[in-house]
Structure formats: structure tokens, C-alpha cells
Amino acid sequence: MAIVTILSVAKVTQLSFLLIVAFLSLSLGGSLLIGESVQASSLKLQALSTRGAIGTLSFVIFHEVIG
């Protein structure tokens, strides 16, 4: 929601705005489908997913704070 709000306020062309929103929708929807299809009983896969999420979130936080 924040990204779409910023894009709507910024001077982005309508075609670019629609392409970015479509890309975000497809990537989030695809992630949801992949997450639903993965078996919850695999602890190693859950651990890797959690580590990846925490690592990505940490990178973004530090990049935004330092940047």
C-alpha cells in the first residue's frame, strides 16, 4: 500500500504505474501460492524461509537507516 501510494503521488506515467502495480501483484500472489504449496512439516525449509525473511528485512532496515 505504501509503495502504491508513493507512486500515485509521484510524477510517474500511467503506464509505468500500471506495470509496477501488476509486477507487485504477480510477485506477491506467486509468493502466496508457493507458500501455500510448501509442506509445513519441513522444518529445514521453514528455517531457511525464516532466515531469508529476517535477512532481507534486516538488510532493508540497515540500508534505509544508513542510506
PDB file of N, CA, C and O in Angstrom:
ATOM      1  N   MET A   1       0.823  -1.189   0.000  1.00  0.00           N
ATOM      2  CA  MET A   1       0.000   0.000   0.000  1.00  0.00           C
ATOM      3  C   MET A   1       0.869   1.256   0.000  1.00  0.00           C
ATOM      4  O   MET A   1       0.561   2.230  -0.686  1.00  0.00           O
ATOM      5  N   ALA A   2       1.943   1.228   0.763  1.00  0.00           N
ATOM      6  CA  ALA A   2       2.810   2.403   0.833  1.00  0.00           C
ATOM      7  C   ALA A   2       3.465   2.681  -0.516  1.00  0.00           C
ATOM      8  O   ALA A   2       3.558   3.834  -0.936  1.00  0.00           O
ATOM      9  N   ILE A   3       3.916   1.635  -1.193  1.00  0.00           N
ATOM     10  CA  ILE A   3       4.567   1.819  -2.484  1.00  0.00           C
ATOM     11  C   ILE A   3       3.583   2.375  -3.507  1.00  0.00           C
ATOM     12  O   ILE A   3       3.921   3.284  -4.265  1.00  0.00           O
ATOM     13  N   VAL A   4       2.373   1.835  -3.531  1.00  0.00           N
ATOM     14  CA  VAL A   4       1.369   2.307  -4.482  1.00  0.00           C
ATOM     15  C   VAL A   4       0.979   3.746  -4.179  1.00  0.00           C
ATOM     16  O   VAL A   4       0.762   4.532  -5.102  1.00  0.00           O
ATOM     17  N   THR A   5       0.888   4.102  -2.909  1.00  0.00           N
ATOM     18  CA  THR A   5       0.558   5.471  -2.534  1.00  0.00           C
ATOM     19  C   THR A   5       1.655   6.437  -2.987  1.00  0.00           C
ATOM     20  O   THR A   5       1.368   7.500  -3.536  1.00  0.00           O
ATOM     21  N   ILE A   6       2.900   6.061  -2.754  1.00  0.00           N
ATOM     22  CA  ILE A   6       4.019   6.914  -3.164  1.00  0.00           C
ATOM     23  C   ILE A   6       4.054   7.057  -4.677  1.00  0.00           C
ATOM     24  O   ILE A   6       4.304   8.146  -5.195  1.00  0.00           O
ATOM     25  N   LEU A   7       3.805   5.965  -5.386  1.00  0.00           N
ATOM     26  CA  LEU A   7       3.800   6.034  -6.840  1.00  0.00           C
ATOM     27  C   LEU A   7       2.672   6.907  -7.368  1.00  0.00           C
ATOM     28  O   LEU A   7       2.834   7.599  -8.373  1.00  0.00           O
ATOM     29  N   SER A   8       1.536   6.875  -6.696  1.00  0.00           N
ATOM     30  CA  SER A   8       0.420   7.696  -7.169  1.00  0.00           C
ATOM     31  C   SER A   8       0.670   9.184  -6.917  1.00  0.00           C
ATOM     32  O   SER A   8       0.193  10.029  -7.675  1.00  0.00           O
ATOM     33  N   VAL A   9       1.408   9.506  -5.865  1.00  0.00           N
ATOM     34  CA  VAL A   9       1.729  10.901  -5.570  1.00  0.00           C
ATOM     35  C   VAL A   9       2.872  11.402  -6.463  1.00  0.00           C
ATOM     36  O   VAL A   9       2.879  12.559  -6.883  1.00  0.00           O
ATOM     37  N   ALA A  10       3.836  10.518  -6.747  1.00  0.00           N
ATOM     38  CA  ALA A  10       4.981  10.902  -7.579  1.00  0.00           C
ATOM     39  C   ALA A  10       4.532  11.103  -9.022  1.00  0.00           C
ATOM     40  O   ALA A  10       3.460  10.655  -9.431  1.00  0.00           O
ATOM     41  N   LYS A  11       5.368  11.776  -9.763  1.00  0.00           N
ATOM     42  CA  LYS A  11       5.060  12.042 -11.166  1.00  0.00           C
ATOM     43  C   LYS A  11       5.505  10.860 -12.031  1.00  0.00           C
ATOM     44  O   LYS A  11       6.468  10.964 -12.791  1.00  0.00           O
ATOM     45  N   VAL A  12       4.786   9.724 -11.905  1.00  0.00           N
ATOM     46  CA  VAL A  12       5.072   8.529 -12.676  1.00  0.00           C
ATOM     47  C   VAL A  12       4.009   8.417 -13.760  1.00  0.00           C
ATOM     48  O   VAL A  12       2.830   8.675 -13.516  1.00  0.00           O
ATOM     49  N   THR A  13       4.437   8.028 -14.959  1.00  0.00           N
ATOM     50  CA  THR A  13       3.458   7.902 -16.038  1.00  0.00           C
ATOM     51  C   THR A  13       2.464   6.800 -15.707  1.00  0.00           C
ATOM     52  O   THR A  13       2.754   5.896 -14.925  1.00  0.00           O
ATOM     53  N   GLN A  14       1.308   6.889 -16.306  1.00  0.00           N
ATOM     54  CA  GLN A  14       0.237   5.942 -16.001  1.00  0.00           C
ATOM     55  C   GLN A  14       0.616   4.518 -16.408  1.00  0.00           C
ATOM     56  O   GLN A  14       0.287   3.566 -15.700  1.00  0.00           O
ATOM     57  N   LEU A  15       1.296   4.368 -17.528  1.00  0.00           N
ATOM     58  CA  LEU A  15       1.714   3.043 -17.981  1.00  0.00           C
ATOM     59  C   LEU A  15       2.737   2.436 -17.020  1.00  0.00           C
ATOM     60  O   LEU A  15       2.645   1.257 -16.678  1.00  0.00           O
ATOM     61  N   SER A  16       3.705   3.233 -16.589  1.00  0.00           N
ATOM     62  CA  SER A  16       4.699   2.746 -15.625  1.00  0.00           C
ATOM     63  C   SER A  16       4.037   2.362 -14.317  1.00  0.00           C
ATOM     64  O   SER A  16       4.376   1.341 -13.717  1.00  0.00           O
ATOM     65  N   PHE A  17       3.096   3.177 -13.877  1.00  0.00           N
ATOM     66  CA  PHE A  17       2.375   2.889 -12.640  1.00  0.00           C
ATOM     67  C   PHE A  17       1.649   1.547 -12.742  1.00  0.00           C
ATOM     68  O   PHE A  17       1.719   0.735 -11.820  1.00  0.00           O
ATOM     69  N   LEU A  18       0.964   1.312 -13.839  1.00  0.00           N
ATOM     70  CA  LEU A  18       0.230   0.059 -14.019  1.00  0.00           C
ATOM     71  C   LEU A  18       1.174  -1.138 -14.106  1.00  0.00           C
ATOM     72  O   LEU A  18       0.868  -2.205 -13.573  1.00  0.00           O
ATOM     73  N   LEU A  19       2.316  -0.973 -14.771  1.00  0.00           N
ATOM     74  CA  LEU A  19       3.280  -2.065 -14.862  1.00  0.00           C
ATOM     75  C   LEU A  19       3.877  -2.406 -13.497  1.00  0.00           C
ATOM     76  O   LEU A  19       4.044  -3.580 -13.165  1.00  0.00           O
ATOM     77  N   ILE A  20       4.193  -1.395 -12.720  1.00  0.00           N
ATOM     78  CA  ILE A  20       4.760  -1.635 -11.387  1.00  0.00           C
ATOM     79  C   ILE A  20       3.735  -2.310 -10.482  1.00  0.00           C
ATOM     80  O   ILE A  20       4.064  -3.250  -9.760  1.00  0.00           O
ATOM     81  N   VAL A  21       2.504  -1.835 -10.521  1.00  0.00           N
ATOM     82  CA  VAL A  21       1.454  -2.439  -9.691  1.00  0.00           C
ATOM     83  C   VAL A  21       1.183  -3.881 -10.123  1.00  0.00           C
ATOM     84  O   VAL A  21       0.978  -4.751  -9.277  1.00  0.00           O
ATOM     85  N   ALA A  22       1.181  -4.140 -11.440  1.00  0.00           N
ATOM     86  CA  ALA A  22       0.974  -5.503 -11.938  1.00  0.00           C
ATOM     87  C   ALA A  22       2.116  -6.416 -11.503  1.00  0.00           C
ATOM     88  O   ALA A  22       1.881  -7.555 -11.099  1.00  0.00           O
ATOM     89  N   PHE A  23       3.354  -5.921 -11.584  1.00  0.00           N
ATOM     90  CA  PHE A  23       4.505  -6.716 -11.151  1.00  0.00           C
ATOM     91  C   PHE A  23       4.422  -7.035  -9.661  1.00  0.00           C
ATOM     92  O   PHE A  23       4.667  -8.171  -9.256  1.00  0.00           O
ATOM     93  N   LEU A  24       4.078  -6.045  -8.847  1.00  0.00           N
ATOM     94  CA  LEU A  24       3.947  -6.283  -7.408  1.00  0.00           C
ATOM     95  C   LEU A  24       2.834  -7.284  -7.115  1.00  0.00           C
ATOM     96  O   LEU A  24       2.997  -8.161  -6.267  1.00  0.00           O
ATOM     97  N   SER A  25       1.725  -7.163  -7.798  1.00  0.00           N
ATOM     98  CA  SER A  25       0.608  -8.075  -7.588  1.00  0.00           C
ATOM     99  C   SER A  25       0.980  -9.504  -7.959  1.00  0.00           C
ATOM    100  O   SER A  25       0.675 -10.443  -7.224  1.00  0.00           O
ATOM    101  N   LEU A  26       1.643  -9.664  -9.105  1.00  0.00           N
ATOM    102  CA  LEU A  26       2.038 -11.004  -9.538  1.00  0.00           C
ATOM    103  C   LEU A  26       3.089 -11.619  -8.611  1.00  0.00           C
ATOM    104  O   LEU A  26       3.025 -12.809  -8.301  1.00  0.00           O
ATOM    105  N   SER A  27       4.043 -10.818  -8.174  1.00  0.00           N
ATOM    106  CA  SER A  27       5.080 -11.369  -7.298  1.00  0.00           C
ATOM    107  C   SER A  27       4.513 -11.736  -5.929  1.00  0.00           C
ATOM    108  O   SER A  27       4.873 -12.773  -5.373  1.00  0.00           O
ATOM    109  N   LEU A  28       3.636 -10.903  -5.381  1.00  0.00           N
ATOM    110  CA  LEU A  28       3.051 -11.234  -4.086  1.00  0.00           C
ATOM    111  C   LEU A  28       2.100 -12.422  -4.192  1.00  0.00           C
ATOM    112  O   LEU A  28       2.062 -13.275  -3.305  1.00  0.00           O
ATOM    113  N   GLY A  29       1.329 -12.473  -5.286  1.00  0.00           N
ATOM    114  CA  GLY A  29       0.436 -13.610  -5.493  1.00  0.00           C
ATOM    115  C   GLY A  29       1.198 -14.908  -5.701  1.00  0.00           C
ATOM    116  O   GLY A  29       0.814 -15.954  -5.177  1.00  0.00           O
ATOM    117  N   GLY A  30       2.281 -14.837  -6.470  1.00  0.00           N
ATOM    118  CA  GLY A  30       3.122 -16.021  -6.673  1.00  0.00           C
ATOM    119  C   GLY A  30       3.761 -16.496  -5.385  1.00  0.00           C
ATOM    120  O   GLY A  30       3.850 -17.699  -5.136  1.00  0.00           O
ATOM    121  N   SER A  31       4.205 -15.560  -4.568  1.00  0.00           N
ATOM    122  CA  SER A  31       4.790 -15.920  -3.268  1.00  0.00           C
ATOM    123  C   SER A  31       3.750 -16.595  -2.382  1.00  0.00           C
ATOM    124  O   SER A  31       4.058 -17.543  -1.660  1.00  0.00           O
ATOM    125  N   LEU A  32       2.537 -16.106  -2.440  1.00  0.00           N
ATOM    126  CA  LEU A  32       1.458 -16.716  -1.660  1.00  0.00           C
ATOM    127  C   LEU A  32       1.187 -18.139  -2.113  1.00  0.00           C
ATOM    128  O   LEU A  32       1.029 -19.034  -1.282  1.00  0.00           O
ATOM    129  N   LEU A  33       1.132 -18.360  -3.422  1.00  0.00           N
ATOM    130  CA  LEU A  33       0.899 -19.710  -3.936  1.00  0.00           C
ATOM    131  C   LEU A  33       2.037 -20.657  -3.586  1.00  0.00           C
ATOM    132  O   LEU A  33       1.799 -21.811  -3.232  1.00  0.00           O
ATOM    133  N   ILE A  34       3.264 -20.180  -3.682  1.00  0.00           N
ATOM    134  CA  ILE A  34       4.415 -21.014  -3.316  1.00  0.00           C
ATOM    135  C   ILE A  34       4.376 -21.333  -1.825  1.00  0.00           C
ATOM    136  O   ILE A  34       4.644 -22.466  -1.423  1.00  0.00           O
ATOM    137  N   GLY A  35       4.048 -20.347  -1.013  1.00  0.00           N
ATOM    138  CA  GLY A  35       3.970 -20.571   0.429  1.00  0.00           C
ATOM    139  C   GLY A  35       2.878 -21.548   0.820  1.00  0.00           C
ATOM    140  O   GLY A  35       3.046 -22.326   1.759  1.00  0.00           O
ATOM    141  N   GLU A  36       1.759 -21.516   0.106  1.00  0.00           N
ATOM    142  CA  GLU A  36       0.672 -22.446   0.392  1.00  0.00           C
ATOM    143  C   GLU A  36       1.004 -23.868  -0.045  1.00  0.00           C
ATOM    144  O   GLU A  36       0.535 -24.830   0.563  1.00  0.00           O
ATOM    145  N   SER A  37       1.808 -24.006  -1.091  1.00  0.00           N
ATOM    146  CA  SER A  37       2.100 -25.340  -1.614  1.00  0.00           C
ATOM    147  C   SER A  37       3.220 -26.048  -0.856  1.00  0.00           C
ATOM    148  O   SER A  37       3.341 -27.269  -0.947  1.00  0.00           O
ATOM    149  N   VAL A  38       4.031 -25.317  -0.119  1.00  0.00           N
ATOM    150  CA  VAL A  38       5.138 -25.917   0.627  1.00  0.00           C
ATOM    151  C   VAL A  38       4.581 -26.619   1.861  1.00  0.00           C
ATOM    152  O   VAL A  38       3.731 -26.081   2.571  1.00  0.00           O
ATOM    153  N   GLN A  39       5.071 -27.815   2.097  1.00  0.00           N
ATOM    154  CA  GLN A  39       4.623 -28.578   3.266  1.00  0.00           C
ATOM    155  C   GLN A  39       5.125 -27.915   4.549  1.00  0.00           C
ATOM    156  O   GLN A  39       6.297 -27.550   4.651  1.00  0.00           O
ATOM    157  N   ALA A  40       4.242 -27.766   5.510  1.00  0.00           N
ATOM    158  CA  ALA A  40       4.600 -27.133   6.778  1.00  0.00           C
ATOM    159  C   ALA A  40       5.415 -28.061   7.669  1.00  0.00           C
ATOM    160  O   ALA A  40       5.972 -27.617   8.673  1.00  0.00           O
ATOM    161  N   SER A  41       5.494 -29.336   7.321  1.00  0.00           N
ATOM    162  CA  SER A  41       6.206 -30.285   8.175  1.00  0.00           C
ATOM    163  C   SER A  41       7.725 -30.229   7.974  1.00  0.00           C
ATOM    164  O   SER A  41       8.463 -30.794   8.782  1.00  0.00           O
ATOM    165  N   SER A  42       8.198 -29.581   6.948  1.00  0.00           N
ATOM    166  CA  SER A  42       9.625 -29.498   6.681  1.00  0.00           C
ATOM    167  C   SER A  42      10.237 -28.374   7.520  1.00  0.00           C
ATOM    168  O   SER A  42      10.106 -27.197   7.183  1.00  0.00           O
ATOM    169  N   LEU A  43      10.899 -28.743   8.601  1.00  0.00           N
ATOM    170  CA  LEU A  43      11.491 -27.737   9.483  1.00  0.00           C
ATOM    171  C   LEU A  43      12.675 -27.035   8.833  1.00  0.00           C
ATOM    172  O   LEU A  43      12.883 -25.844   9.061  1.00  0.00           O
ATOM    173  N   LYS A  44      13.456 -27.754   8.028  1.00  0.00           N
ATOM    174  CA  LYS A  44      14.612 -27.133   7.380  1.00  0.00           C
ATOM    175  C   LYS A  44      14.165 -26.059   6.399  1.00  0.00           C
ATOM    176  O   LYS A  44      14.769 -24.989   6.327  1.00  0.00           O
ATOM    177  N   LEU A  45      13.116 -26.340   5.649  1.00  0.00           N
ATOM    178  CA  LEU A  45      12.616 -25.361   4.692  1.00  0.00           C
ATOM    179  C   LEU A  45      12.024 -24.157   5.402  1.00  0.00           C
ATOM    180  O   LEU A  45      12.188 -23.023   4.953  1.00  0.00           O
ATOM    181  N   GLN A  46      11.332 -24.403   6.514  1.00  0.00           N
ATOM    182  CA  GLN A  46      10.798 -23.292   7.301  1.00  0.00           C
ATOM    183  C   GLN A  46      11.918 -22.442   7.875  1.00  0.00           C
ATOM    184  O   GLN A  46      11.825 -21.215   7.893  1.00  0.00           O
ATOM    185  N   ALA A  47      12.978 -23.092   8.344  1.00  0.00           N
ATOM    186  CA  ALA A  47      14.110 -22.353   8.905  1.00  0.00           C
ATOM    187  C   ALA A  47      14.794 -21.505   7.834  1.00  0.00           C
ATOM    188  O   ALA A  47      15.147 -20.353   8.087  1.00  0.00           O
ATOM    189  N   LEU A  48      14.981 -22.067   6.643  1.00  0.00           N
ATOM    190  CA  LEU A  48      15.595 -21.303   5.559  1.00  0.00           C
ATOM    191  C   LEU A  48      14.716 -20.133   5.147  1.00  0.00           C
ATOM    192  O   LEU A  48      15.227 -19.045   4.884  1.00  0.00           O
ATOM    193  N   SER A  49      13.409 -20.335   5.086  1.00  0.00           N
ATOM    194  CA  SER A  49      12.496 -19.255   4.717  1.00  0.00           C
ATOM    195  C   SER A  49      12.527 -18.144   5.760  1.00  0.00           C
ATOM    196  O   SER A  49      12.560 -16.961   5.420  1.00  0.00           O
ATOM    197  N   THR A  50      12.517 -18.530   7.021  1.00  0.00           N
ATOM    198  CA  THR A  50      12.538 -17.538   8.090  1.00  0.00           C
ATOM    199  C   THR A  50      13.847 -16.764   8.086  1.00  0.00           C
ATOM    200  O   THR A  50      13.848 -15.543   8.242  1.00  0.00           O
ATOM    201  N   ARG A  51      14.964 -17.470   7.910  1.00  0.00           N
ATOM    202  CA  ARG A  51      16.263 -16.792   7.857  1.00  0.00           C
ATOM    203  C   ARG A  51      16.330 -15.832   6.677  1.00  0.00           C
ATOM    204  O   ARG A  51      16.852 -14.725   6.804  1.00  0.00           O
ATOM    205  N   GLY A  52      15.806 -16.252   5.532  1.00  0.00           N
ATOM    206  CA  GLY A  52      15.799 -15.381   4.367  1.00  0.00           C
ATOM    207  C   GLY A  52      14.962 -14.135   4.594  1.00  0.00           C
ATOM    208  O   GLY A  52      15.352 -13.035   4.203  1.00  0.00           O
ATOM    209  N   ALA A  53      13.801 -14.312   5.232  1.00  0.00           N
ATOM    210  CA  ALA A  53      12.933 -13.169   5.506  1.00  0.00           C
ATOM    211  C   ALA A  53      13.584 -12.210   6.496  1.00  0.00           C
ATOM    212  O   ALA A  53      13.547 -10.994   6.308  1.00  0.00           O
ATOM    213  N   ILE A  54      14.175 -12.756   7.542  1.00  0.00           N
ATOM    214  CA  ILE A  54      14.833 -11.914   8.544  1.00  0.00           C
ATOM    215  C   ILE A  54      16.038 -11.206   7.932  1.00  0.00           C
ATOM    216  O   ILE A  54      16.266 -10.026   8.199  1.00  0.00           O
ATOM    217  N   GLY A  55      16.809 -11.921   7.115  1.00  0.00           N
ATOM    218  CA  GLY A  55      17.975 -11.315   6.468  1.00  0.00           C
ATOM    219  C   GLY A  55      17.576 -10.197   5.516  1.00  0.00           C
ATOM    220  O   GLY A  55      18.211  -9.142   5.490  1.00  0.00           O
ATOM    221  N   THR A  56      16.532 -10.424   4.742  1.00  0.00           N
ATOM    222  CA  THR A  56      16.074  -9.395   3.819  1.00  0.00           C
ATOM    223  C   THR A  56      15.551  -8.181   4.567  1.00  0.00           C
ATOM    224  O   THR A  56      15.857  -7.046   4.203  1.00  0.00           O
ATOM    225  N   LEU A  57      14.773  -8.410   5.601  1.00  0.00           N
ATOM    226  CA  LEU A  57      14.244  -7.307   6.399  1.00  0.00           C
ATOM    227  C   LEU A  57      15.366  -6.530   7.068  1.00  0.00           C
ATOM    228  O   LEU A  57      15.335  -5.300   7.102  1.00  0.00           O
ATOM    229  N   SER A  58      16.352  -7.233   7.599  1.00  0.00           N
ATOM    230  CA  SER A  58      17.487  -6.568   8.240  1.00  0.00           C
ATOM    231  C   SER A  58      18.271  -5.728   7.235  1.00  0.00           C
ATOM    232  O   SER A  58      18.671  -4.602   7.533  1.00  0.00           O
ATOM    233  N   PHE A  59      18.488  -6.286   6.038  1.00  0.00           N
ATOM    234  CA  PHE A  59      19.208  -5.540   5.007  1.00  0.00           C
ATOM    235  C   PHE A  59      18.469  -4.258   4.649  1.00  0.00           C
ATOM    236  O   PHE A  59      19.084  -3.197   4.545  1.00  0.00           O
ATOM    237  N   VAL A  60      17.174  -4.345   4.462  1.00  0.00           N
ATOM    238  CA  VAL A  60      16.395  -3.166   4.104  1.00  0.00           C
ATOM    239  C   VAL A  60      16.428  -2.146   5.225  1.00  0.00           C
ATOM    240  O   VAL A  60      16.578  -0.952   4.967  1.00  0.00           O
ATOM    241  N   ILE A  61      16.291  -2.591   6.459  1.00  0.00           N
ATOM    242  CA  ILE A  61      16.299  -1.663   7.592  1.00  0.00           C
ATOM    243  C   ILE A  61      17.653  -0.941   7.681  1.00  0.00           C
ATOM    244  O   ILE A  61      17.699   0.282   7.815  1.00  0.00           O
ATOM    245  N   PHE A  62      18.760  -1.707   7.606  1.00  0.00           N
ATOM    246  CA  PHE A  62      20.072  -1.078   7.704  1.00  0.00           C
ATOM    247  C   PHE A  62      20.350  -0.182   6.506  1.00  0.00           C
ATOM    248  O   PHE A  62      20.951   0.883   6.651  1.00  0.00           O
ATOM    249  N   HIS A  63      19.922  -0.602   5.341  1.00  0.00           N
ATOM    250  CA  HIS A  63      20.130   0.218   4.144  1.00  0.00           C
ATOM    251  C   HIS A  63      19.377   1.550   4.278  1.00  0.00           C
ATOM    252  O   HIS A  63      19.912   2.597   3.914  1.00  0.00           O
ATOM    253  N   GLU A  64      18.178   1.519   4.781  1.00  0.00           N
ATOM    254  CA  GLU A  64      17.391   2.735   4.930  1.00  0.00           C
ATOM    255  C   GLU A  64      17.941   3.624   6.050  1.00  0.00           C
ATOM    256  O   GLU A  64      17.935   4.848   5.926  1.00  0.00           O
ATOM    257  N   VAL A  65      18.412   3.021   7.132  1.00  0.00           N
ATOM    258  CA  VAL A  65      18.948   3.807   8.260  1.00  0.00           C
ATOM    259  C   VAL A  65      20.284   4.432   7.869  1.00  0.00           C
ATOM    260  O   VAL A  65      20.520   5.615   8.118  1.00  0.00           O
ATOM    261  N   ILE A  66      21.157   3.633   7.255  1.00  0.00           N
ATOM    262  CA  ILE A  66      22.472   4.145   6.881  1.00  0.00           C
ATOM    263  C   ILE A  66      22.358   5.083   5.679  1.00  0.00           C
ATOM    264  O   ILE A  66      23.025   6.115   5.614  1.00  0.00           O
ATOM    265  N   GLY A  67      21.488   4.698   4.718  1.00  0.00           N
ATOM    266  CA  GLY A  67      21.342   5.495   3.492  1.00  0.00           C
ATOM    267  C   GLY A  67      20.652   6.791   3.787  1.00  0.00           C
ATOM    268  O   GLY A  67      20.439   7.597   2.881  1.00  0.00           O
TER     269      GLY A  67
END
